[in-house]
């Protein structure tokens, strides 16, 4: 099949006196039949190129599926008289949400069967749900397109009937007023997809009342209920600033301001009986924990619980009647600190392994003395622990079972530190199969990273990934700047006018892993998506010779043009991350690394780029334009594929098995490139 060639329709873009010509700007119109036709041609071409791999794709898919228990259930958690859990049934794509009254041995009550709701739909995801305090009403948010414009529906749990009235174009945040049928939710702007309003509605009422409108387009809104059920919070958030309003959950009085916005001040309050506990970065870049009475909330009234530590990042916390649990990160690894709220003396829960993922789980009961945490590592499947807060003893509440002969002892994980371009050391977590790895620089490597928004990619287990490890791949996660692995400064040194540190860190990690003999220099692959796709685009421009192949999922690659268009969803809220290109200094810096603007006539590695037609985060035209321009300018004959999911958005397919199909295709692409010619040849990696 012929390689698709997109029509060139030059569009002149001028800013700050600088002229850019975008030949593919016209693709920014999903209603244009020519755009849809081009996407279909790219999909057909992708399918044609990978046709020789069809059997291998199916083989890898079946491998991954065979490791899953098709009938699986989450560990139940207790809230307001019921045990809640979700489970999967054999051959079904979506979860069933259930509860049991008072004891786990009670009769099961099905709240929502997502498989029934998903029938005849191209895309479906049940995103969140909330139950009224009297246990009579269920509100649930659904995504029917992948666009993240949610529909909220209501079910009477006594009669089992679902109301015909729904709330359209909502956010996923919800909160019920106590002892009433009054409900709070957020409304999204149809153009920007920004949650900009908090609204109130009472079941049966024809009018929805606006509680708060966030007029600053760099902020989004949220609504939540405190763990002790006493307070409803309405929050406004940007990347660097927060503001909260609050009200009693027991009456219909209006919201009050907690603390007014101060640029650069992030604070996150939680109600705990007669006080608030607050995570704040006021004079504390890595955050500190403070408390204050409900009636005195000014900074001068705050009492320090845990002071700021420049070497320890406070990530999250969980309040209880008698305890306080704090999730924090030191030297790139998570640890848990437990306070007794009478004395505020603390103890640490000991670390589990050398490198791992640890996080606070679902803990909705304020009076509980048990802390639920989630845990996994590169060799340990996801495990749910319940920790007794009195003695810190832990028991396994649930663990994902990995079938197909998986033995954790067959795999080894390591953590190494690598020096970047400016001498800063970057942690890297890696894993491999002991029988298929020798430290002689012969193995293929898949390097993964994200590096934006302060988001961390902790070392997590993936049963699907075993299909690569079992074929000799080393998998590594580079904890590069732009995340918060080593504290807030780690994030600050990988954003705005320091964004290129993110790219240099990733390149240094790839080079050093080769020098350290973890990988063959001719078999280095890279992969990530979204803002991590920006990373993929930047490093392919900067060092195209370093990579054998790259997988870039729903990549953010047209940085300058996107950030200049404030009608595009989420753009204005991104200024604190990338900068505002309406300012010359940010414009110049963005343009110097923007993947789309820096494509040149040179050789590039083999690439697979994925996209979603209904993507709400990265609009489909960014990866589409990116591939079209690469096809126009690149001078090599390496494979370049664009695969657009015409029925989904940012997260790809919604069903659990359909997601495996996508992963199988991506893994097969890596093996196909590694094989160089035909997949039918007898190559060890296959």
C-alpha positions as CSV (number, residue, x, y, z in Angstrom):
1,X,0.0,0.0,0.0
2,X,1.2,3.5,-0.8
3,X,2.4,5.7,2.0
4,X,-0.3,8.3,2.7
5,X,0.6,11.8,1.6
6,X,-1.3,14.7,3.2
7,X,-2.2,17.7,1.1
8,X,-0.1,20.8,1.9
9,X,-2.1,23.9,2.4
10,X,0.2,26.6,3.8
11,X,-1.0,28.7,6.7
12,X,1.1,31.6,7.8
13,X,1.3,32.1,11.5
14,X,2.8,35.3,12.9
15,X,3.6,36.1,16.5
16,X,6.1,38.6,17.9
17,X,7.1,39.4,14.3
18,X,8.2,35.7,13.8
19,X,6.6,33.9,10.8
20,X,5.9,30.2,10.8
21,X,4.3,28.3,8.0
22,X,2.1,25.4,8.9
23,X,1.3,23.2,5.9
24,X,-1.1,21.0,7.8
25,X,-3.1,23.5,9.9
26,X,-6.1,22.6,7.9
27,X,-6.3,19.3,9.8
28,X,-7.8,21.1,12.7
29,X,-11.4,20.3,11.7
30,X,-12.9,16.9,12.6
31,X,-16.0,17.8,10.6
32,X,-14.0,18.1,7.4
33,X,-14.4,14.9,5.3
34,X,-10.9,15.3,3.9
35,X,-9.5,15.1,7.4
36,X,-11.5,11.9,8.2
37,X,-10.4,10.4,4.9
38,X,-6.8,11.1,5.6
39,X,-7.0,9.5,9.1
40,X,-8.7,6.4,7.5
41,X,-5.9,6.2,5.0
42,X,-3.2,6.3,7.7
43,X,-5.1,3.6,9.6
44,X,-5.3,1.4,6.5
45,X,-1.6,2.0,5.9
46,X,-0.7,1.1,9.5
47,X,-2.8,-2.1,9.3
48,X,-1.1,-3.0,5.9
49,X,2.4,-2.5,7.2
50,X,1.7,-4.6,10.3
51,X,-0.2,-7.3,8.4
52,X,2.8,-9.7,8.5
53,X,2.7,-9.4,12.3
54,X,-1.0,-10.4,12.7
55,X,-0.2,-13.8,14.1
56,X,2.3,-12.4,16.5
57,X,-0.1,-9.7,17.7
58,X,-2.6,-12.3,18.4
59,X,-0.1,-14.5,20.1
60,X,1.0,-11.7,22.4
61,X,-2.6,-10.7,23.1
62,X,-3.4,-14.2,24.1
63,X,-0.3,-14.3,26.3
64,X,-1.3,-11.2,28.1
65,X,-4.9,-12.3,28.5
66,X,-3.9,-15.7,29.8
67,X,-2.1,-14.0,32.7
68,X,-5.4,-12.4,33.8
69,X,-8.0,-13.9,36.0
70,X,-11.1,-13.1,34.0
71,X,-13.2,-13.3,37.2
72,X,-11.6,-10.8,39.5
73,X,-12.7,-8.6,42.3
74,X,-11.2,-5.7,44.2
75,X,-10.6,-5.8,47.9
76,X,-13.9,-4.4,49.5
77,X,-13.8,-1.2,51.5
78,X,-16.3,-0.2,54.2
79,X,-18.3,3.0,54.2
80,X,-21.5,4.1,56.0
81,X,-22.7,0.6,56.7
82,X,-21.8,-1.1,53.4
83,X,-18.8,-3.0,51.9
84,X,-18.1,-1.7,48.4
85,X,-16.1,-3.5,45.6
86,X,-16.1,-4.0,41.9
87,X,-15.7,-7.2,40.1
88,X,-15.3,-8.6,36.6
89,X,-17.1,-11.6,35.0
90,X,-15.6,-13.9,32.5
91,X,-15.4,-12.6,28.9
92,X,-16.8,-9.2,29.9
93,X,-15.0,-6.0,29.2
94,X,-16.3,-3.7,32.0
95,X,-16.5,-3.9,35.8
96,X,-19.7,-4.5,37.9
97,X,-20.0,-2.2,40.9
98,X,-21.4,-3.8,44.0
99,X,-22.0,-3.6,47.7
100,X,-23.0,-5.7,50.7
101,X,-24.6,-4.5,53.9
102,X,-22.7,-4.7,57.1
103,X,-20.7,-7.9,56.3
104,X,-18.9,-9.3,53.3
105,X,-21.0,-12.4,53.7
106,X,-24.2,-10.6,53.1
107,X,-26.2,-10.7,49.9
108,X,-24.7,-8.8,47.0
109,X,-26.4,-5.7,45.7
110,X,-25.4,-4.7,42.2
111,X,-25.2,-0.9,41.9
112,X,-24.2,-0.6,38.3
113,X,-23.3,-3.2,35.7
114,X,-21.1,-1.3,33.3
115,X,-21.3,-4.1,30.8
116,X,-25.1,-3.5,30.4
117,X,-24.6,0.3,30.2
118,X,-21.9,-0.1,27.6
119,X,-24.0,-2.2,25.2
120,X,-24.2,-0.9,21.7
121,X,-21.7,1.9,22.5
122,X,-18.4,2.4,20.8
123,X,-16.9,3.8,23.9
124,X,-17.9,3.5,27.6
125,X,-16.4,4.2,31.0
126,X,-18.1,4.6,34.4
127,X,-15.8,7.2,35.8
128,X,-17.1,7.8,39.4
129,X,-20.1,7.5,41.7
130,X,-21.4,8.9,44.9
131,X,-24.1,7.6,47.3
132,X,-26.3,9.8,49.5
133,X,-25.8,9.6,53.2
134,X,-29.2,7.7,53.7
135,X,-28.0,5.1,51.2
136,X,-31.0,5.7,49.0
137,X,-29.6,7.5,46.0
138,X,-26.7,6.7,43.7
139,X,-25.3,9.3,41.4
140,X,-22.8,8.1,38.7
141,X,-20.8,9.8,36.0
142,X,-20.3,8.1,32.6
143,X,-18.1,8.9,29.6
144,X,-19.8,7.9,26.4
145,X,-17.3,9.2,23.9
146,X,-13.9,9.4,25.5
147,X,-14.1,13.2,25.3
148,X,-14.4,13.5,29.2
149,X,-17.7,15.4,29.0
150,X,-19.5,13.3,31.5
151,X,-23.2,12.4,31.9
152,X,-24.4,12.1,35.5
153,X,-27.4,9.8,36.1
154,X,-29.3,8.9,39.3
155,X,-30.5,5.5,40.6
156,X,-33.0,5.0,43.4
157,X,-31.4,2.1,45.4
158,X,-34.6,1.1,47.0
159,X,-36.7,0.7,43.8
160,X,-33.7,0.0,41.5
161,X,-35.0,2.5,39.0
162,X,-32.7,5.0,37.1
163,X,-34.2,8.4,36.6
164,X,-34.8,9.6,33.1
165,X,-33.3,13.0,34.0
166,X,-29.6,13.4,33.6
167,X,-26.9,16.1,33.9
168,X,-25.0,16.5,30.7
169,X,-21.5,17.9,30.1
170,X,-20.5,17.6,33.7
171,X,-17.3,16.9,35.6
172,X,-16.8,13.7,37.6
173,X,-16.8,15.5,41.0
174,X,-19.9,14.9,43.2
175,X,-21.1,15.5,46.7
176,X,-24.4,15.0,48.6
177,X,-25.8,17.2,51.3
178,X,-26.5,15.1,54.4
179,X,-30.1,14.0,55.1
180,X,-31.4,15.5,51.8
181,X,-31.6,14.7,48.1
182,X,-29.5,17.8,47.3
183,X,-26.5,17.2,45.2
184,X,-23.4,19.3,44.2
185,X,-21.5,18.8,40.9
186,X,-19.3,20.6,38.4
187,X,-20.2,21.8,34.9
188,X,-17.8,21.9,32.0
189,X,-17.4,24.5,29.2
190,X,-18.2,22.8,25.9
191,X,-15.4,24.5,24.0
192,X,-12.5,24.4,26.5
193,X,-13.8,21.4,28.5
194,X,-12.8,23.3,31.6
195,X,-14.9,22.6,34.8
196,X,-15.8,26.2,35.5
197,X,-18.9,26.0,37.7
198,X,-20.1,24.3,40.9
199,X,-23.8,23.7,40.7
200,X,-26.5,22.5,43.1
201,X,-29.5,20.4,42.3
202,X,-32.2,18.8,44.4
203,X,-33.8,15.7,42.9
204,X,-37.2,16.5,41.4
205,X,-36.4,20.2,41.1
206,X,-36.5,21.7,37.6
207,X,-33.8,24.3,38.3
208,X,-30.1,23.8,38.8
209,X,-28.6,26.5,40.9
210,X,-25.1,27.9,40.3
211,X,-23.1,28.0,43.5
212,X,-19.8,29.3,42.2
213,X,-18.4,30.3,38.8
214,X,-14.6,30.4,38.3
215,X,-14.0,33.3,35.9
216,X,-10.2,32.9,35.8
217,X,-9.6,30.7,32.8
218,X,-6.4,29.3,34.2
219,X,-8.3,27.6,37.0
220,X,-10.6,24.6,37.1
221,X,-13.3,23.8,39.7
222,X,-13.9,20.8,41.9
223,X,-16.3,19.7,44.6
224,X,-15.8,17.1,47.3
225,X,-17.0,15.9,50.7
226,X,-14.8,15.6,53.8
227,X,-14.0,12.2,55.2
228,X,-15.8,12.9,58.4
229,X,-18.9,13.8,56.4
230,X,-19.2,17.3,58.1
231,X,-17.9,19.6,55.3
232,X,-18.4,20.1,51.5
233,X,-15.5,21.7,49.8
234,X,-15.6,23.7,46.5
235,X,-12.1,24.1,45.2
236,X,-10.4,26.1,42.4
237,X,-7.1,24.8,41.1
238,X,-4.3,25.9,38.8
239,X,-0.9,24.3,38.4
240,X,0.6,26.5,41.2
241,X,-2.3,28.0,43.1
242,X,-5.5,26.8,44.9
243,X,-8.4,28.3,46.6
244,X,-11.2,26.6,48.6
245,X,-14.6,27.4,49.8
246,X,-16.5,25.3,52.3
247,X,-19.9,24.8,54.0
248,X,-21.5,22.5,56.5
249,X,-22.8,19.3,55.0
250,X,-25.7,19.4,57.4
251,X,-27.5,22.5,56.3
252,X,-28.2,24.5,53.1
253,X,-26.3,27.6,54.1
254,X,-23.9,29.1,51.5
255,X,-20.2,28.4,51.0
256,X,-17.6,30.5,52.9
257,X,-14.1,31.2,51.6
258,X,-11.4,29.2,53.4
259,X,-8.4,31.3,52.3
260,X,-8.3,33.6,49.3
261,X,-6.0,32.9,46.3
262,X,-2.4,33.9,46.6
263,X,-0.4,33.3,43.5
264,X,1.9,30.4,44.0
265,X,0.2,29.2,47.2
266,X,-1.1,25.7,47.1
267,X,-3.1,24.5,50.1
268,X,-5.4,21.4,50.5
269,X,-7.7,21.3,53.6
270,X,-9.5,18.3,55.1
271,X,-11.9,18.3,58.0
272,X,-11.1,16.2,61.0
273,X,-13.7,16.7,63.7
274,X,-13.3,20.2,65.2
275,X,-10.2,21.1,63.2
276,X,-8.9,21.4,59.7
277,X,-5.7,19.6,58.6
278,X,-4.0,21.4,55.8
279,X,-1.2,20.5,53.3
280,X,0.4,23.8,52.3
281,X,3.4,25.1,50.5
282,X,3.4,28.5,52.3
283,X,7.1,29.1,52.9
284,X,7.5,25.3,52.3
285,X,8.3,24.3,48.7
286,X,8.1,20.6,49.6
287,X,4.9,21.3,51.6
288,X,4.2,21.1,55.3
289,X,1.2,19.9,57.4
290,X,-0.6,22.3,59.7
291,X,-3.9,22.4,61.6
292,X,-6.3,25.1,62.6
293,X,-9.8,25.5,64.2
294,X,-12.8,25.6,61.9
295,X,-13.4,29.2,62.9
296,X,-9.8,30.5,62.6
297,X,-8.3,29.8,59.2
298,X,-5.8,32.5,58.6
299,X,-2.2,31.6,58.2
300,X,-1.3,33.2,61.6
301,X,-3.7,30.7,63.3
302,X,-2.0,27.6,61.8
303,X,-0.3,25.1,64.0
304,X,2.5,23.0,62.5
305,X,2.0,19.3,62.6
306,X,4.9,18.4,60.2
307,X,7.4,21.0,59.3
308,X,9.0,21.6,55.9
309,X,11.9,19.4,55.0
310,X,13.9,20.3,51.8
311,X,14.7,16.6,51.4
312,X,11.2,15.2,51.9
313,X,8.2,15.9,49.7
314,X,4.7,15.5,51.3
315,X,2.6,14.0,48.6
316,X,-0.7,13.1,50.4
317,X,-2.3,12.6,53.8
318,X,-5.2,10.8,55.3
319,X,-7.1,12.0,58.4
320,X,-8.7,9.7,61.1
321,X,-10.3,10.4,64.4
322,X,-7.2,9.3,66.3
323,X,-4.5,9.0,63.6
324,X,-3.0,10.9,60.7
325,X,-1.2,9.1,57.9
326,X,1.2,11.0,55.6
327,X,2.5,9.8,52.3
328,X,5.9,11.3,51.6
329,X,8.8,10.9,49.2
330,X,12.5,10.9,50.1
331,X,15.3,10.1,47.6
332,X,12.7,9.2,45.0
333,X,11.0,6.5,47.1
334,X,7.6,6.7,49.0
335,X,7.3,6.1,52.7
336,X,4.4,6.3,55.2
337,X,4.5,8.3,58.4
338,X,1.8,7.6,61.0
339,X,0.9,10.2,63.7
340,X,-1.1,9.7,66.9
341,X,-3.3,12.8,67.0
342,X,-3.2,13.0,70.8
343,X,0.6,13.4,71.1
344,X,1.5,13.8,67.4
345,X,4.3,11.4,67.9
346,X,5.0,9.5,64.7
347,X,6.3,6.2,63.4
348,X,7.3,5.0,60.0
349,X,6.0,2.0,58.1
350,X,9.2,0.2,57.0
351,X,10.0,0.0,53.2
352,X,9.0,-3.1,51.3
353,X,11.7,-3.5,48.6
354,X,14.6,-1.6,47.0
355,X,12.3,0.1,44.4
356,X,8.5,0.1,44.5
357,X,5.2,2.0,44.2
358,X,3.3,2.7,47.5
359,X,0.3,4.9,47.9
360,X,-2.7,5.6,50.1
361,X,-5.7,3.6,49.1
362,X,-9.4,4.0,49.7
363,X,-10.0,5.1,53.3
364,X,-13.4,6.6,53.6
365,X,-14.1,5.9,57.3
366,X,-13.0,8.6,59.7
367,X,-13.4,6.5,62.8
368,X,-11.5,3.5,61.4
369,X,-8.1,2.4,62.9
370,X,-7.1,0.6,59.7
371,X,-5.1,2.2,56.9
372,X,-5.5,0.8,53.4
373,X,-2.5,1.2,51.0
374,X,-1.7,0.0,47.5
375,X,1.6,-1.5,46.7
376,X,3.5,-3.0,43.7
377,X,6.9,-3.1,42.3
378,X,8.5,-4.0,39.0
379,X,8.4,-7.7,40.1
380,X,5.5,-7.7,42.6
381,X,1.8,-7.7,41.3
382,X,-0.5,-5.0,42.7
383,X,-1.3,-5.8,46.4
384,X,-3.7,-4.1,48.8
385,X,-2.6,-4.0,52.4
386,X,-4.6,-3.1,55.5
387,X,-2.3,-1.7,58.2
388,X,-3.4,-1.7,61.8
389,X,-2.6,1.9,63.0
390,X,-2.2,0.8,66.6
391,X,0.7,-1.6,66.0
392,X,1.5,-1.1,62.3
393,X,1.0,-4.8,61.5
394,X,-0.2,-5.4,58.0
395,X,-2.3,-8.0,56.3
396,X,-3.0,-8.6,52.6
397,X,-6.5,-7.5,51.8
398,X,-6.2,-8.5,48.1
399,X,-3.6,-9.2,45.4
400,X,-3.9,-9.3,41.7
401,X,-3.3,-12.9,40.7
402,X,-1.0,-13.4,37.7
403,X,-1.5,-16.7,35.9
404,X,0.4,-18.3,33.1
405,X,3.2,-19.6,35.3
406,X,4.5,-16.2,36.5
407,X,7.1,-16.4,39.2
408,X,8.4,-13.2,40.7
409,X,11.8,-14.8,41.5
410,X,12.4,-15.2,37.7
411,X,12.7,-11.4,37.4
412,X,15.1,-8.9,38.9
413,X,14.6,-5.2,39.5
414,X,17.3,-2.6,40.1
415,X,17.7,1.1,40.9
416,X,20.6,3.0,39.4
417,X,21.6,6.7,39.4
418,X,22.7,8.3,36.2
419,X,24.5,11.7,35.7
420,X,22.7,14.1,33.4
421,X,24.2,16.8,31.2
422,X,24.7,19.2,34.0
423,X,26.0,16.8,36.6
424,X,22.6,16.2,38.3
425,X,22.0,12.5,39.2
426,X,18.8,11.0,37.9
427,X,17.3,7.8,39.4
428,X,16.3,5.0,37.0
429,X,14.3,1.8,37.9
430,X,14.7,-1.2,35.7
431,X,13.6,-4.8,35.4
432,X,14.5,-7.9,33.4
433,X,14.1,-11.6,33.2
434,X,17.1,-13.3,34.9
435,X,17.3,-16.1,32.3
436,X,17.2,-13.7,29.3
437,X,19.6,-11.0,30.5
438,X,23.4,-10.9,30.6
439,X,25.1,-7.6,31.4
440,X,27.1,-7.6,28.2
441,X,25.3,-4.9,26.3
442,X,23.3,-7.3,24.1
443,X,19.7,-6.8,25.2
444,X,17.1,-4.6,23.7
445,X,15.9,-1.8,26.0
446,X,12.6,0.0,26.3
447,X,13.0,3.3,28.2
448,X,9.9,4.9,29.6
449,X,9.4,8.4,31.2
450,X,6.9,11.2,31.5
451,X,8.5,14.3,33.1
452,X,5.8,16.9,33.4
453,X,3.2,18.4,35.8
454,X,5.1,17.1,38.8
455,X,3.7,13.6,38.0
456,X,5.7,10.7,39.1
457,X,6.0,7.4,37.2
458,X,6.7,5.1,40.2
459,X,8.0,1.5,39.5
460,X,4.8,-0.4,39.0
461,X,4.0,-4.0,38.0
462,X,2.5,-4.8,34.6
463,X,1.6,-8.4,33.7
464,X,1.4,-7.3,30.0
465,X,5.0,-6.1,30.2
466,X,6.1,-9.7,30.9
467,X,5.7,-10.4,27.1
468,X,8.6,-8.1,26.5
469,X,10.7,-9.2,29.5
470,X,10.3,-12.8,28.5
471,X,11.7,-12.0,25.0
472,X,14.9,-10.4,26.4
473,X,13.9,-6.8,26.8
474,X,15.1,-4.7,29.7
475,X,12.4,-2.2,30.8
476,X,13.5,1.0,32.5
477,X,11.7,4.0,34.0
478,X,13.7,7.2,34.0
479,X,12.6,9.4,36.9
480,X,13.5,12.6,35.1
481,X,13.1,16.2,36.0
482,X,9.6,17.6,35.4
483,X,8.2,15.0,37.9
484,X,8.4,15.4,41.6
485,X,10.4,12.2,42.4
486,X,13.1,14.2,44.3
487,X,10.9,17.0,45.6
488,X,9.4,20.2,44.3
489,X,12.7,21.5,43.0
490,X,12.8,18.4,40.7
491,X,9.6,19.6,39.1
492,X,10.6,23.3,39.0
493,X,13.8,22.4,37.2
494,X,11.9,20.6,34.5
495,X,9.2,23.1,33.5
496,X,8.9,26.6,31.9
497,X,12.3,27.9,30.9
498,X,14.0,24.8,32.3
499,X,12.0,22.3,30.3
500,X,14.9,21.1,28.3
501,X,16.4,19.5,31.4
502,X,13.6,16.9,31.0
503,X,14.9,15.9,27.5
504,X,18.6,16.0,28.5
505,X,17.9,13.7,31.5
506,X,16.1,11.2,29.3
507,X,18.9,11.2,26.7
508,X,21.6,10.8,29.4
509,X,19.7,7.8,30.9
510,X,19.6,6.0,27.5
511,X,23.3,6.7,26.8
512,X,24.4,5.6,30.3
513,X,22.3,2.4,30.3
514,X,24.1,1.4,27.1
515,X,27.5,2.3,28.7
516,X,26.6,0.3,31.8
517,X,25.9,-2.7,29.5
518,X,22.2,-3.0,30.2
519,X,21.5,-2.6,26.5
520,X,22.8,-2.8,23.0
521,X,23.3,0.6,21.5
522,X,21.5,-0.5,18.3
523,X,18.5,-1.8,20.2
524,X,17.3,1.2,22.3
525,X,13.6,2.0,22.2
526,X,11.6,4.8,23.9
527,X,8.0,5.1,24.8
528,X,5.5,7.4,26.5
529,X,2.4,9.5,25.7
530,X,0.6,12.8,26.2
531,X,3.1,15.2,27.7
532,X,5.4,12.2,27.6
533,X,4.8,12.3,23.9
534,X,6.3,15.8,23.9
535,X,9.4,14.1,25.4
536,X,9.4,11.5,22.6
537,X,9.2,14.2,19.9
538,X,11.9,16.3,21.5
539,X,14.4,13.6,21.9
540,X,13.8,12.2,18.4
541,X,14.7,15.7,17.1
542,X,17.7,16.1,19.4
543,X,19.2,12.7,19.1
544,X,17.5,10.7,16.3
545,X,20.6,8.4,16.1
546,X,20.1,7.2,19.7
547,X,16.8,5.3,19.1
548,X,16.0,2.2,17.1
549,X,12.3,3.0,17.5
550,X,9.8,5.2,19.4
551,X,6.2,4.7,20.4
552,X,4.5,8.0,21.0
553,X,0.9,7.8,22.4
554,X,-1.4,10.7,21.9
555,X,1.6,13.1,21.9
556,X,1.5,16.8,22.7
557,X,3.8,17.9,19.9
558,X,2.6,21.2,18.5
559,X,3.5,23.2,21.6
560,X,3.6,26.8,20.3
561,X,0.4,26.7,18.2
562,X,-1.6,24.9,20.8
563,X,-0.5,27.2,23.6
564,X,-1.4,30.3,21.5
565,X,-4.9,29.1,21.0
566,X,-6.9,29.6,24.2
567,X,-10.0,28.0,22.7
568,X,-8.4,24.6,22.7
569,X,-9.4,22.6,25.8
570,X,-7.1,23.1,28.8
571,X,-4.7,25.6,27.1
572,X,-5.1,28.5,29.6
573,X,-4.5,26.2,32.5
574,X,-1.2,25.1,31.1
575,X,0.6,28.5,31.2
576,X,2.1,27.6,34.6
577,X,3.6,24.5,33.1
578,X,5.0,25.6,29.7
579,X,4.7,29.4,29.9
580,X,2.5,31.8,28.0
581,X,3.8,32.2,24.4
582,X,2.1,35.6,24.2
583,X,5.3,36.6,26.1
584,X,8.3,36.7,23.9
585,X,10.7,34.8,26.2
586,X,8.3,31.8,26.5
587,X,7.5,31.9,22.8
588,X,11.2,31.7,21.8
589,X,11.9,28.9,24.3
590,X,8.9,26.8,23.3
591,X,9.7,27.2,19.7
592,X,13.3,26.0,20.3
593,X,12.1,22.5,21.5
594,X,8.5,22.1,20.1
595,X,8.7,18.8,18.3
596,X,6.5,19.9,15.4
597,X,8.4,23.1,14.8
598,X,11.8,21.4,14.8
599,X,11.2,18.5,12.4
600,X,14.0,18.7,9.9
601,X,15.3,17.0,6.7
602,X,17.3,14.1,8.4
603,X,17.0,10.5,9.4
604,X,14.6,9.6,12.1
605,X,14.1,6.3,14.0
606,X,11.1,4.0,13.3
607,X,8.0,5.4,14.9
608,X,4.5,4.4,15.9
609,X,2.3,7.3,16.8
610,X,-1.2,6.8,18.2
611,X,-4.2,9.2,18.5
612,X,-7.8,9.4,19.5
613,X,-10.3,11.3,17.4
614,X,-12.3,12.4,20.5
615,X,-9.2,13.2,22.6
616,X,-10.0,15.9,25.2
617,X,-6.4,16.4,26.3
618,X,-4.3,16.4,23.2
619,X,-6.4,17.1,20.1
620,X,-6.2,14.5,17.4
621,X,-4.7,16.9,14.9
622,X,-1.4,17.3,16.8
623,X,-0.2,13.7,16.2
624,X,-1.8,13.8,12.8
625,X,0.1,16.9,11.7
626,X,3.2,15.6,13.3
627,X,3.2,12.4,11.2
628,X,2.3,14.3,8.0
629,X,5.3,16.7,8.5
630,X,7.6,13.8,9.3
631,X,6.6,12.1,6.1
632,X,7.3,15.3,4.2
633,X,10.8,15.9,5.6
634,X,12.5,12.8,6.9
635,X,15.2,11.3,4.8
636,X,15.2,7.7,6.0
637,X,13.1,4.7,5.0
638,X,12.3,3.6,8.6
639,X,8.7,2.7,9.4
640,X,6.4,5.6,10.4
641,X,2.9,4.7,11.5
642,X,-0.1,6.6,12.7
643,X,-2.9,4.7,14.3
644,X,-6.0,6.7,15.3
645,X,-8.8,5.3,17.4
646,X,-11.8,6.7,15.7
647,X,-14.1,5.8,18.6
648,X,-12.1,6.8,21.7
649,X,-10.2,9.7,23.3
650,X,-7.1,10.3,25.4
651,X,-7.0,6.9,27.2
652,X,-7.5,4.7,24.2
653,X,-10.0,1.8,24.2
654,X,-12.2,1.5,27.3
655,X,-12.6,-2.3,27.7
656,X,-10.0,-4.3,29.5
657,X,-9.4,-6.7,26.7
658,X,-9.5,-4.0,24.0
659,X,-6.8,-2.3,25.9
660,X,-4.7,-5.4,25.6
661,X,-5.2,-5.4,21.9
662,X,-3.6,-2.0,21.7
663,X,-0.7,-3.0,23.9
664,X,-0.1,-6.1,21.8
665,X,0.0,-4.0,18.6
666,X,2.6,-1.7,20.2
667,X,4.8,-4.5,21.5
668,X,4.6,-6.2,18.1
669,X,5.8,-3.0,16.5
670,X,8.9,-3.0,18.7
671,X,9.6,-6.6,17.8
672,X,8.9,-5.9,14.1
673,X,11.4,-3.1,14.1
674,X,13.9,-5.2,15.9
675,X,13.6,-7.9,13.3
676,X,14.3,-5.3,10.6
677,X,12.8,-7.2,7.7
678,X,10.1,-9.8,8.0
679,X,8.4,-10.9,11.2
680,X,8.2,-14.4,9.8
681,X,12.0,-14.9,10.1
682,X,13.3,-17.0,12.9
683,X,14.4,-14.3,15.4
684,X,15.0,-15.0,19.1
685,X,12.9,-12.1,20.3
686,X,9.8,-13.5,18.6
